[in-house]
Amino acid sequence: MLTRIDHIGIACFDLDKTVEFYRATYGFEVFHSEVNEEQGVREAMLKINETSDGGASYLQLLEPTREDSTVAKWLAKNGEGVHHIAFGTADVDSDAADIKDKGVRVLYDEPRRGSMGSRITFLHPKDCHGVLTELVTSAAAESSGH
């Protein structure tokens, strides 16, 4: 069962400049940053709030590290802006299977490693009214046995 909006992914050309905008304008601070080599991005997670299920909601700022990454291709076509929305779930495998059974294409056969040790998969935007949708099980949920 989906429990919350985990994060909204925002594609940007310059991560440092974009982080500074969110810091100066809204007071959001970087909670976590990393480079995800598999996805070809450098990212910063800005924590917005805690949630009732023990998780949190974030803005995820994404800068491509190579021209062949999905985010780089998306930026070339669309420019900066909202790239995807991610919903939190205690069990990404089960929820992805349930959603697939409803006719929505799941982009990964098996969930992959995401930010902060999470497990993730994506749903095809053409099946989600034009919205690239991510399902996320946080590392905390994974370690608690959910």
Salt bridges, closest charged atoms under 4 A:
ASP6 OD1 - ARG4 NH1 2.57
ASP6 OD2 - HIS7 ND1 2.70
ASP16 OD1 - ARG42 NH2 3.43
GLU20 OE1 - ARG23 NH1 2.97
GLU29 OE1 - ARG23 NE 3.03
GLU34 OE1 - HIS32 NE2 2.59
GLU34 OE2 - ARG113 NH2 2.78
GLU38 OE2 - ARG112 NH1 3.60
GLU50 OE2 - LYS47 NZ 2.56
ASP53 OD2 - ARG4 NE 3.13
GLU63 OE1 - ARG42 NE 2.97
ASP68 OD1 - ARG66 NE 2.70
ASP93 OD2 - ARG119 NH1 2.50
ASP127 OD2 - ARG105 NE 2.89
GLU134 OE1 - HIS7 NE2 2.97
GLU134 OE1 - HIS84 NE2 2.88
GLU142 OE2 - ARG119 NH1 3.82
